[in-house]
Amino acid sequence: MSMIPLQPAPFFASKNRAFWNLQLAGWGSAFLLRAVNALANGLPYNLLVLILVTTLTGFSLSLILSVVYRQLIDRKPIVTWGGTAVALMTAVIIHAGIDAWVQDLYYSGLSETSFAQRFVGITYIPLTLLGGWSALYYAINFFLTVERQADRLERLEAQATSAQLAMLRYQLNPHFLFNTLNSISTLVLLKQTEPANAMLTRLSGFLRHTLITEPGSQVTLAQEVETLQLYLDIERMRFEERLRTNFDIEEAALDARLPSMLLQPLVENAVKYAVSPQEDGAEITLTARVVGQRLRIAVTDDGPGADGPVQLSMLEHAQDSAGGIADRRVSTGVGLANIRNRLMQSYDDDHLFETRSQAGGGFTVLIEIPFETERRAEPYASQETAHPAATEPAAALPDNAAADNVINLNSPLKHQRAIGNT
């Protein structure tokens, strides 16, 4: 699983460089401010030497304080703040003492002010400078700590989401594999070795195709349809003409990206509950449209619906006799629940998932997700954006007469992205 790197603020990408930039800018600004103030008040130019000495003193003491604070910042609060107070007051005393001594040399014979008086009089300057510097030091380090923790939390959440998607994806393989191997076992039981061998060959091709795709990744709708065709090739070994499919996909929708293996469980569900229970089989229709900035997909079958009667074919009677088939209306709960969870993991609340069963038969699963393409890798719309379903009925898929640029995969196509006849 790939690791998401921390994303520090650009200025603090190199903490050492940022520290020296702030040091030079801060103390340089302090020297410039005091120098301009002295010149504006008509003080002699040689006073700039005194200001430079005091600035360099503060600069040097701040470097020592940074070393001390670095040792104190991760300690218990009482140790951190108590040590900081002691270190700061020591630095202020040293700074004020050096300033008083330098001024005493500068004003020697020109003023009757004693060293003690000078020391007390100028203590507020280093206290202000070093106190402000200390506050800024802790504030910046606190900001960097919070930012680092936020980045780490974001990385852990992304990894948890990726792990959840991978788990959901891996959940599909044994679910589908169990059903297919059960069919192969039944064919072997009926001594139909050639169909069993052909189904094994197609199963290996399907699994090879699905294993190439990384769990949790996204594919285009065209690639997803190719995967469905591989799956349907396997199922046609069982149902032959009983399994009829109709892919009605708008050309613009072929480039839309969606989680890999999202539609296969829906088609498998339709095969299990629509095609399998009926002697005449059923037709499964996959419709895809781009509606504004949304991709709307519907998987529909004309089977008996959720409450329809259960009928078994000769092959399925053999499976049932061998103990390999249960009541067709009893679901394992993997397929639809898996799709719901994957949509929630990928799009949070910015998706629509509905199931509908008609009274006279038939079942529809409707999915609506943000329309994203490989060329336009924009994040999906925020939850504050008005959902299209609020202004347009979710079930209102455009009919064939009104839809432009619609690709029907049941008819011959010249378009190179056409998947082929079904």
VEXDREN-2710 file (C-alpha; in Angstrom, 1 decimal):
% VEXDREN-2710
k/r/px/py/pz
1/MET/0.0/0.0/0.0
2/SER/1.5/3.3/-1.0
3/MET/2.3/5.9/1.7
4/ILE/1.0/9.4/1.5
5/PRO/3.9/11.8/2.3
6/LEU/3.6/14.6/4.8
7/GLN/2.8/18.0/3.2
8/PRO/4.5/20.7/5.3
9/ALA/3.8/24.4/4.6
10/PRO/6.1/25.5/1.8
11/PHE/8.0/28.0/3.9
12/PHE/8.7/25.4/6.6
13/ALA/9.6/22.6/4.1
14/SER/13.2/23.0/5.4
15/LYS/12.8/23.9/9.1
16/ASN/16.5/24.8/9.4
17/ARG/16.4/27.2/6.5
18/ALA/13.2/28.8/7.7
19/PHE/14.7/29.3/11.2
20/TRP/17.7/31.2/9.8
21/ASN/15.5/33.2/7.4
22/LEU/13.4/34.3/10.3
23/GLN/16.4/35.1/12.5
24/LEU/18.0/37.3/9.9
25/ALA/14.8/39.0/8.9
26/GLY/13.7/39.6/12.6
27/TRP/16.9/40.9/14.1
28/GLY/17.7/42.8/10.9
29/SER/14.4/44.5/11.1
30/ALA/14.9/45.3/14.8
31/PHE/18.3/46.9/14.0
32/LEU/16.8/48.9/11.1
33/LEU/13.9/50.2/13.2
34/ARG/16.2/51.4/16.0
35/ALA/18.7/52.9/13.5
36/VAL/16.0/54.8/11.7
37/ASN/14.5/56.0/15.0
38/ALA/18.0/57.3/16.2
39/LEU/18.6/59.1/12.9
40/ALA/15.2/60.6/12.9
41/ASN/15.8/62.1/16.3
42/GLY/19.1/63.7/15.2
43/LEU/21.4/61.4/17.2
44/PRO/25.0/61.0/16.1
45/TYR/25.9/58.4/13.5
46/ASN/28.4/56.7/15.8
47/LEU/25.4/55.6/17.9
48/LEU/24.7/53.1/15.1
49/VAL/27.7/51.1/16.4
50/LEU/26.1/50.8/19.8
51/ILE/22.8/49.7/18.2
52/LEU/24.6/47.1/16.1
53/VAL/26.4/45.7/19.2
54/THR/23.1/45.3/21.1
55/THR/21.4/43.7/18.1
56/LEU/24.2/41.2/17.7
57/THR/24.0/40.5/21.4
58/GLY/20.3/39.7/21.1
59/PHE/20.9/37.6/17.9
60/SER/23.5/35.5/19.7
61/LEU/21.5/35.0/22.9
62/SER/18.5/34.0/20.8
63/LEU/20.6/31.2/19.2
64/ILE/21.4/30.0/22.7
65/LEU/17.8/30.2/23.7
66/SER/16.8/28.1/20.7
67/VAL/19.0/25.3/21.8
68/VAL/17.6/25.5/25.3
69/TYR/14.0/25.7/24.1
70/ARG/14.5/22.7/21.8
71/GLN/15.3/20.6/24.9
72/LEU/12.4/22.0/26.9
73/ILE/9.6/21.9/24.3
74/ASP/8.8/18.2/24.6
75/ARG/8.9/18.0/28.4
76/LYS/6.1/18.2/30.9
77/PRO/4.4/21.6/30.9
78/ILE/5.7/22.6/34.4
79/VAL/9.3/21.8/33.2
80/THR/8.8/23.5/29.8
81/TRP/7.4/26.8/31.1
82/GLY/9.5/26.9/34.3
83/GLY/12.7/26.3/32.4
84/THR/11.6/28.8/29.7
85/ALA/11.1/31.5/32.4
86/VAL/14.5/30.8/33.9
87/ALA/16.3/30.8/30.6
88/LEU/14.5/33.9/29.4
89/MET/15.3/35.9/32.5
90/THR/18.9/34.8/32.4
91/ALA/19.2/35.9/28.8
92/VAL/17.5/39.3/29.6
93/ILE/19.9/39.9/32.5
94/ILE/22.9/39.1/30.3
95/HIS/21.6/41.2/27.4
96/ALA/20.8/44.2/29.7
97/GLY/24.2/43.9/31.4
98/ILE/26.1/43.9/28.1
99/ASP/24.0/46.9/26.8
100/ALA/24.7/48.8/30.0
101/TRP/28.4/48.1/29.9
102/VAL/28.6/49.2/26.2
103/GLN/26.7/52.4/26.9
104/ASP/28.8/53.1/29.9
105/LEU/31.9/52.9/27.6
106/TYR/30.2/55.0/25.0
107/TYR/29.0/57.7/27.3
108/SER/32.1/57.6/29.5
109/GLY/32.7/61.2/30.9
110/LEU/29.6/62.5/29.1
111/SER/27.0/61.3/31.6
112/GLU/26.9/60.9/35.4
113/THR/24.5/57.9/35.1
114/SER/25.8/54.8/37.0
115/PHE/26.0/51.3/35.6
116/ALA/23.2/50.2/37.9
117/GLN/21.0/53.0/36.7
118/ARG/21.7/52.2/33.0
119/PHE/21.1/48.5/33.7
120/VAL/17.7/49.1/35.2
121/GLY/16.7/51.7/32.6
122/ILE/17.3/49.5/29.5
123/THR/16.1/46.1/30.9
124/TYR/12.7/46.6/29.2
125/ILE/14.3/46.6/25.7
126/PRO/15.9/43.1/25.8
127/LEU/12.9/41.8/27.8
128/THR/10.6/43.0/25.0
129/LEU/12.8/41.6/22.2
130/LEU/13.7/38.3/23.7
131/GLY/10.2/37.8/25.2
132/GLY/8.6/38.4/21.8
133/TRP/11.2/36.1/20.2
134/SER/10.5/33.3/22.7
135/ALA/6.7/33.6/22.1
136/LEU/7.2/33.5/18.4
137/TYR/9.5/30.5/18.7
138/TYR/6.9/28.5/20.6
139/ALA/4.0/29.6/18.4
140/ILE/5.8/28.5/15.2
141/ASN/6.8/25.2/16.7
142/PHE/3.2/24.6/18.0
143/PHE/1.9/25.4/14.5
144/LEU/4.3/22.9/13.0
145/THR/3.4/20.3/15.5
146/VAL/-0.3/20.7/14.8
147/GLU/0.3/20.7/11.1
148/ARG/2.4/17.5/11.3
149/GLN/-0.3/15.8/13.4
150/ALA/-3.0/16.9/10.9
151/ASP/-1.0/15.5/8.0
152/ARG/-0.4/12.3/9.8
153/LEU/-4.1/12.0/10.6
154/GLU/-4.9/12.6/7.0
155/ARG/-2.5/10.0/5.9
156/LEU/-3.9/7.5/8.3
157/GLU/-7.4/8.2/7.2
158/ALA/-6.4/7.8/3.6
159/GLN/-4.7/4.5/4.4
160/ALA/-7.7/3.3/6.3
161/THR/-9.9/4.2/3.3
162/SER/-7.6/2.5/1.0
163/ALA/-7.5/-0.6/3.2
164/GLN/-11.3/-0.6/3.4
165/LEU/-11.6/-0.3/-0.4
166/ALA/-9.1/-3.2/-0.8
167/MET/-11.1/-5.3/1.6
168/LEU/-14.3/-4.7/-0.2
169/ARG/-12.7/-5.4/-3.5
170/TYR/-11.2/-8.7/-2.3
171/GLN/-14.6/-9.6/-0.8
172/LEU/-16.0/-9.8/-4.4
173/ASN/-13.5/-12.4/-5.7
174/PRO/-14.4/-15.3/-3.4
175/HIS/-18.1/-14.4/-3.8
176/PHE/-17.9/-14.7/-7.6
177/LEU/-15.4/-17.5/-7.5
178/PHE/-17.6/-19.6/-5.3
179/ASN/-20.5/-19.4/-7.7
180/THR/-18.4/-20.1/-10.8
181/LEU/-16.5/-23.0/-9.3
182/ASN/-19.9/-24.4/-8.1
183/SER/-21.1/-24.3/-11.7
184/ILE/-17.9/-26.0/-12.9
185/SER/-18.3/-28.7/-10.3
186/THR/-21.8/-29.3/-11.5
187/LEU/-20.7/-29.6/-15.1
188/VAL/-18.1/-32.1/-14.0
189/LEU/-20.7/-34.0/-12.1
190/LEU/-22.8/-34.2/-15.2
191/LYS/-19.7/-35.4/-17.1
192/GLN/-19.8/-32.3/-19.4
193/THR/-16.0/-31.9/-19.4
194/GLU/-15.7/-29.7/-22.5
195/PRO/-18.0/-26.9/-21.2
196/ALA/-16.3/-27.3/-17.8
197/ASN/-12.8/-26.9/-19.3
198/ALA/-14.0/-23.9/-21.4
199/MET/-15.5/-22.3/-18.3
200/LEU/-12.2/-22.8/-16.4
201/THR/-10.3/-21.2/-19.2
202/ARG/-12.6/-18.2/-19.3
203/LEU/-12.5/-18.0/-15.5
204/SER/-8.7/-17.8/-15.5
205/GLY/-8.8/-15.0/-18.1
206/PHE/-11.3/-13.1/-16.0
207/LEU/-9.3/-13.4/-12.8
208/ARG/-6.1/-12.5/-14.7
209/HIS/-7.8/-9.3/-15.9
210/THR/-9.2/-8.3/-12.5
211/LEU/-5.9/-9.0/-10.7
212/ILE/-4.1/-6.5/-13.0
213/THR/-6.2/-3.7/-11.6
214/GLU/-5.1/-2.4/-8.2
215/PRO/-7.7/-2.7/-5.5
216/GLY/-9.2/0.7/-4.7
217/SER/-8.2/2.2/-8.0
218/GLN/-10.5/3.7/-10.6
219/VAL/-11.1/2.6/-14.2
220/THR/-13.0/4.1/-17.1
221/LEU/-16.5/2.9/-17.8
222/ALA/-15.2/1.4/-21.1
223/GLN/-12.7/-0.7/-19.1
224/GLU/-15.4/-1.7/-16.7
225/VAL/-17.6/-2.9/-19.6
226/GLU/-14.8/-5.0/-20.9
227/THR/-14.5/-6.7/-17.5
228/LEU/-18.3/-7.3/-17.6
229/GLN/-17.9/-8.9/-21.0
230/LEU/-15.4/-11.4/-19.6
231/TYR/-17.7/-12.2/-16.8
232/LEU/-20.7/-12.6/-19.1
233/ASP/-18.7/-14.9/-21.3
234/ILE/-18.4/-17.3/-18.4
235/GLU/-22.1/-17.0/-17.5
236/ARG/-23.1/-17.7/-21.1
237/MET/-21.5/-21.1/-20.7
238/ARG/-24.2/-21.9/-18.2
239/PHE/-27.3/-20.1/-19.6
240/GLU/-26.6/-19.8/-23.3
241/GLU/-29.5/-18.0/-25.0
242/ARG/-31.3/-17.6/-21.7
243/LEU/-28.9/-14.8/-20.9
244/ARG/-29.6/-11.7/-23.0
245/THR/-27.8/-8.4/-22.5
246/ASN/-28.2/-4.9/-23.7
247/PHE/-25.5/-2.2/-23.2
248/ASP/-26.9/1.2/-23.9
249/ILE/-24.1/3.6/-23.1
250/GLU/-23.7/7.2/-24.1
251/GLU/-20.4/7.9/-25.8
252/ALA/-19.4/10.6/-23.4
253/ALA/-19.9/8.3/-20.5
254/LEU/-17.3/5.8/-21.8
255/ASP/-14.5/8.0/-20.5
256/ALA/-16.1/8.4/-17.0
257/ARG/-14.1/7.0/-14.1
258/LEU/-15.6/4.8/-11.4
259/PRO/-14.3/2.3/-8.8
260/SER/-13.1/-0.9/-10.5
261/MET/-15.4/-3.9/-10.3
262/LEU/-18.3/-1.7/-9.3
263/LEU/-20.8/-3.0/-11.8
264/GLN/-19.9/-6.7/-11.9
265/PRO/-21.7/-7.6/-8.6
266/LEU/-24.9/-5.9/-9.9
267/VAL/-24.8/-7.9/-13.2
268/GLU/-24.0/-11.0/-11.2
269/ASN/-27.0/-10.2/-8.9
270/ALA/-29.2/-9.9/-12.0
271/VAL/-28.0/-13.2/-13.4
272/LYS/-28.6/-14.9/-10.1
273/TYR/-32.1/-13.6/-9.4
274/ALA/-33.5/-12.8/-12.9
275/VAL/-31.9/-15.2/-15.4
276/SER/-31.5/-18.2/-13.3
277/PRO/-35.0/-18.6/-11.9
278/GLN/-36.8/-18.4/-15.3
279/GLU/-36.8/-21.1/-18.0
280/ASP/-36.8/-18.4/-20.6
281/GLY/-34.1/-16.4/-18.9
282/ALA/-34.1/-12.7/-18.8
283/GLU/-32.6/-9.6/-20.4
284/ILE/-30.1/-7.5/-18.4
285/THR/-29.8/-3.9/-19.5
286/LEU/-26.9/-1.5/-18.6
287/THR/-27.7/2.1/-19.2
288/ALA/-25.2/5.0/-18.7
289/ARG/-25.8/8.7/-19.2
290/VAL/-23.9/11.9/-18.4
291/VAL/-26.4/14.3/-16.8
292/GLY/-24.8/17.6/-16.1
293/GLN/-21.7/16.9/-14.0
294/ARG/-23.1/13.5/-12.9
295/LEU/-22.7/10.0/-14.2
296/ARG/-26.0/8.0/-14.0
297/ILE/-25.9/4.3/-14.4
298/ALA/-28.8/1.9/-14.3
299/VAL/-28.7/-1.9/-14.2
300/THR/-32.1/-3.4/-15.0
301/ASP/-33.5/-6.9/-15.5
302/ASP/-36.9/-8.1/-16.6
303/GLY/-36.9/-11.0/-14.1
304/PRO/-39.5/-11.9/-11.5
305/GLY/-38.4/-9.1/-9.2
306/ALA/-37.6/-9.4/-5.5
307/ASP/-40.8/-11.4/-4.7
308/GLY/-41.1/-13.5/-7.9
309/PRO/-41.4/-17.3/-7.9
310/VAL/-38.3/-19.5/-8.0
311/GLN/-37.8/-21.9/-10.9
312/LEU/-34.7/-24.0/-11.5
313/SER/-33.2/-25.2/-14.8
314/MET/-32.0/-28.7/-15.3
315/LEU/-28.4/-27.7/-14.6
316/GLU/-29.5/-25.9/-11.4
317/HIS/-31.6/-28.9/-10.3
318/ALA/-28.5/-30.9/-10.5
319/GLN/-26.7/-28.3/-8.4
320/ASP/-29.6/-28.3/-5.9
321/SER/-29.5/-32.1/-5.7
322/ALA/-25.7/-31.9/-5.0
323/GLY/-26.4/-29.5/-2.2
324/GLY/-24.8/-26.6/-4.0
325/ILE/-27.7/-24.2/-4.4
326/ALA/-30.0/-22.6/-1.9
327/ASP/-33.2/-20.7/-2.1
328/ARG/-32.7/-18.1/-4.9
329/ARG/-34.4/-15.5/-2.9
330/VAL/-32.0/-15.9/0.0
331/SER/-29.0/-13.5/-0.6
332/THR/-25.6/-13.6/1.0
333/GLY/-25.8/-9.9/1.4
334/VAL/-22.4/-9.4/-0.2
335/GLY/-23.2/-7.8/-3.6
336/LEU/-25.4/-4.8/-2.9
337/ALA/-24.0/-4.1/0.6
338/ASN/-20.5/-4.1/-1.0
339/ILE/-21.5/-1.6/-3.6
340/ARG/-23.0/0.7/-1.0
341/ASN/-19.9/0.6/1.1
342/ARG/-17.6/1.2/-1.8
343/LEU/-19.6/4.2/-3.0
344/MET/-19.5/5.6/0.5
345/GLN/-15.8/5.1/0.8
346/SER/-15.1/6.7/-2.6
347/TYR/-17.6/9.5/-2.7
348/ASP/-18.8/10.0/0.9
349/ASP/-22.4/11.4/0.7
350/ASP/-22.0/12.7/-2.8
351/HIS/-23.6/9.7/-4.5
352/LEU/-26.9/8.1/-5.1
353/PHE/-27.7/4.4/-4.8
354/GLU/-31.3/3.1/-5.2
355/THR/-32.9/-0.3/-5.8
356/ARG/-36.4/-0.6/-7.2
357/SER/-38.5/-3.7/-7.8
358/GLN/-41.6/-3.4/-10.0
359/ALA/-44.8/-5.1/-9.1
360/GLY/-45.2/-6.9/-12.4
361/GLY/-41.6/-8.1/-12.4
362/GLY/-38.2/-6.5/-13.0
363/PHE/-35.5/-5.1/-10.8
364/THR/-33.4/-1.9/-11.2
365/VAL/-30.3/-0.6/-9.5
366/LEU/-29.6/3.1/-10.0
367/ILE/-26.2/4.6/-9.3
368/GLU/-25.3/8.3/-9.6
369/ILE/-21.8/9.6/-9.0
370/PRO/-19.8/12.6/-9.9
371/PHE/-18.7/12.7/-13.6
372/GLU/-14.9/12.5/-13.6
373/THR/-12.6/11.7/-16.5
374/GLU/-8.9/11.0/-16.8
375/ARG/-8.4/14.3/-18.5
376/ARG/-10.3/16.2/-15.8
377/ALA/-9.2/14.9/-12.5
378/GLU/-11.2/17.4/-10.5
379/PRO/-12.4/16.3/-7.0
380/TYR/-16.1/15.6/-6.8
381/ALA/-18.4/18.5/-5.8
382/SER/-18.7/19.4/-2.1
383/GLN/-21.7/18.3/-0.1
384/GLU/-22.9/21.9/0.0
385/THR/-23.5/21.8/-3.8
386/ALA/-27.1/21.2/-4.7
387/HIS/-27.6/17.6/-5.6
388/PRO/-29.0/17.1/-9.1
389/ALA/-31.5/14.8/-7.7
390/ALA/-33.2/17.7/-6.0
391/THR/-34.0/19.4/-9.3
392/GLU/-34.3/16.3/-11.6
393/PRO/-35.9/13.0/-10.8
394/ALA/-33.3/10.3/-10.3
395/ALA/-35.2/7.8/-12.3
396/ALA/-35.5/10.0/-15.4
397/LEU/-32.9/8.4/-17.6
398/PRO/-33.1/9.8/-21.1
399/ASP/-35.0/7.6/-23.4
400/ASN/-33.4/6.3/-26.6
401/ALA/-35.2/8.8/-28.8
402/ALA/-34.1/11.8/-26.9
403/ALA/-30.5/10.7/-26.2
404/ASP/-27.7/12.0/-28.5
405/ASN/-24.4/10.1/-29.1
406/VAL/-25.7/6.9/-27.5
407/ILE/-23.7/3.8/-28.0
408/ASN/-25.7/0.5/-28.1
409/LEU/-23.2/-2.3/-27.7
410/ASN/-25.6/-4.8/-29.2
411/SER/-25.2/-3.4/-32.7
412/PRO/-22.2/-3.3/-35.0
413/LEU/-20.0/-0.2/-34.3
414/LYS/-17.3/1.6/-36.2
415/HIS/-16.2/3.3/-33.0
416/GLN/-12.9/1.8/-31.8
417/ARG/-14.1/1.9/-28.2
418/ALA/-17.1/-0.3/-28.9
419/ILE/-16.9/-3.5/-26.9
420/GLY/-18.6/-5.8/-29.4
421/ASN/-21.8/-7.6/-29.8
422/THR/-23.4/-9.3/-26.9
END
